[in-house]
Amino acid sequence: MAMSLDQIGPVAKDKILILARFTDPVTGNTTHYLVTDNLDRIAPSVRKLVEELTAKLKTQKVELKPLLALLSSRHAAEVLEFGATMLEKQADILIIESFNNVLEPYGGLLSKVDLIIVVAPGYAIVLHDVKTVREIAMKLSQLLGIEGLRTNLVLEKPEVASTAKLVEIEYLGKLGEQVEKLGRYVEEIL
């Protein structure tokens, strides 16, 4: 399921997209994009760094709407699905990251996962009941559009919150030790 620009708009309303990267795992080609219509919205000191980075990455200049159209296209969803399938065949556990408070990085992914881990400062929230999460997310997205896939909205629902397991992660130790602790917990429950 590719998202339309109308669906992406509300999620991105308070964000500034300056650089984007698109990698096609079939061809191995990576293209970096510079969103020219947002350059004036960043601080001059940051703009200088962005310009240095874009020179090194050999970015293509693009306006925001065409880039969002590309990133929300059926082709982009197919590329993401192909990449996930390829990785899944090579690993016992596949970790897919989603960010900006969005439950899934692309449509349909929730139907393919066995476990969801939401990471927040100091905690990991483990959601075993993926079926319920998927059902709640589907209902919310029917009511609210793409906003319904906000992680916090799904977590607020009692049927999800009641089955969530909270794992405390202290950031005082070495990062590897904390990741190891979460990894041991995941091994125990799988």
C-alpha positions in Angstrom: 0.0 0.0 0.0 1.6 3.2 -1.1 0.6 6.4 0.7 -0.8 9.4 -1.2 0.6 12.9 -0.8 -2.6 13.9 1.0 -1.9 11.2 3.6 1.7 12.1 4.1 0.9 15.9 4.4 -0.5 15.9 7.9 2.3 13.6 9.2 5.0 15.9 7.7 3.4 19.2 8.4 5.9 20.3 11.1 9.0 18.7 9.5 11.6 20.0 7.1 12.9 17.4 4.6 16.2 18.6 3.2 18.0 15.4 2.1 16.6 12.0 1.1 18.1 8.7 0.0 16.5 6.0 -2.2 18.3 2.7 -2.7 17.0 0.1 -5.1 18.1 -3.4 -3.8 17.5 -4.9 -7.2 19.9 -2.7 -9.1 22.0 -1.6 -6.1 21.7 2.0 -7.2 21.4 4.7 -4.5 20.2 8.2 -5.3 20.5 11.1 -3.0 18.1 14.0 -3.3 18.4 17.6 -2.1 15.0 19.3 -1.5 15.6 22.7 -2.9 12.4 24.4 -1.8 13.2 23.7 1.8 16.8 25.1 1.8 15.6 28.6 2.8 14.0 27.1 5.9 17.2 26.1 7.6 19.8 28.1 9.5 22.7 29.4 7.5 25.2 27.4 9.5 23.3 24.2 8.8 22.9 25.2 5.2 26.7 25.3 4.8 27.0 21.8 6.2 24.2 20.6 3.9 25.9 22.1 0.9 29.2 20.4 1.7 27.4 17.1 2.2 25.4 17.4 -1.0 28.6 18.0 -3.0 30.1 14.8 -1.6 26.9 12.8 -2.2 26.4 14.2 -5.7 22.7 14.8 -4.9 20.0 15.4 -7.4 18.1 18.6 -6.9 14.3 18.1 -6.5 11.3 19.9 -5.2 9.4 18.4 -2.3 6.2 17.3 -4.0 7.8 15.2 -6.7 10.1 13.7 -4.1 7.2 12.8 -1.8 5.4 11.4 -4.9 8.4 9.1 -5.6 8.8 8.0 -2.0 5.1 7.3 -1.6 4.7 5.5 -5.0 3.8 1.9 -5.6 7.3 1.4 -6.9 8.9 2.6 -3.6 6.6 0.2 -1.7 7.6 -2.7 -4.0 11.3 -1.9 -3.5 10.9 -1.8 0.3 9.0 -5.1 0.2 11.6 -6.7 -2.0 14.4 -5.5 0.3 12.6 -6.9 3.4 12.0 -10.2 1.7 15.6 -10.5 0.7 16.8 -9.7 4.2 14.3 -12.0 5.8 15.7 -14.9 3.8 19.2 -14.2 5.1 18.5 -13.8 8.8 16.8 -15.5 11.7 15.5 -12.2 13.0 14.8 -9.2 10.9 14.6 -5.8 12.6 12.8 -3.1 10.7 13.0 0.5 12.0 10.2 3.0 11.9 10.6 6.5 13.3 8.8 9.8 13.8 6.1 8.1 15.9 4.8 6.0 12.9 4.0 2.4 13.6 5.1 1.0 10.3 7.6 2.5 7.8 5.5 1.4 4.8 2.0 0.0 4.4 1.3 -3.7 4.9 4.4 -4.4 7.0 2.4 -5.1 10.2 0.9 -8.2 8.5 4.4 -9.7 8.3 5.9 -9.2 11.7 5.9 -11.5 14.8 6.8 -8.9 17.4 6.8 -5.1 17.7 9.3 -3.3 20.0 8.7 0.4 20.5 11.7 2.2 21.9 11.4 5.3 24.0 14.0 7.0 26.2 14.9 4.5 28.9 12.4 1.9 27.9 11.4 -0.7 25.3 7.8 -1.5 25.0 7.3 -5.1 23.6 4.1 -5.8 21.9 3.5 -9.6 21.6 -0.1 -9.4 20.3 0.7 -8.1 16.8 -2.8 -9.2 15.6 -4.5 -6.8 18.0 -2.0 -4.0 17.2 -2.7 -4.5 13.5 -6.5 -4.5 14.0 -6.4 -1.3 16.1 -4.1 0.4 13.6 -6.4 -0.5 10.8 -9.4 0.9 12.6 -7.6 4.1 13.5 -6.3 4.6 10.0 -9.8 4.1 8.6 -11.0 6.9 11.0 -8.0 9.2 10.9 -6.1 8.3 7.7 -2.4 8.1 8.0 -2.6 9.8 11.4 -4.1 6.5 12.7 -0.8 4.8 12.3 0.8 7.0 15.0 2.5 4.7 17.5 1.2 6.7 20.5 -2.4 6.5 19.4 -2.2 2.7 19.1 -0.4 2.3 22.4 -3.1 4.4 24.2 -5.8 1.8 23.3 -6.5 -0.5 26.3 -6.5 -3.7 24.3 -2.9 -2.9 23.2 -1.6 -1.3 26.5 -2.9 -4.2 28.6 -0.7 -6.8 26.8 2.4 -4.6 26.4 5.6 -5.6 28.3 7.7 -2.7 29.5 11.5 -3.4 29.6 13.6 -0.8 31.3 16.8 0.1 29.5 19.3 2.2 31.4 21.7 4.3 29.4 24.3 4.4 32.0 26.2 1.3 30.9 27.8 0.5 27.6 25.4 0.7 24.6 26.3 -2.9 23.7 25.3 -4.2 27.1 21.8 -2.5 26.8 21.2 -3.9 23.3 22.4 -7.3 24.6 19.8 -7.1 27.5 17.0 -6.4 25.1 18.3 -9.2 22.8 18.2 -11.7 25.6 14.6 -10.7 26.4 13.6 -11.1 22.7 15.3 -14.6 22.6 13.4 -15.6 25.7 10.0 -14.8 24.2 10.6 -16.1 20.7 
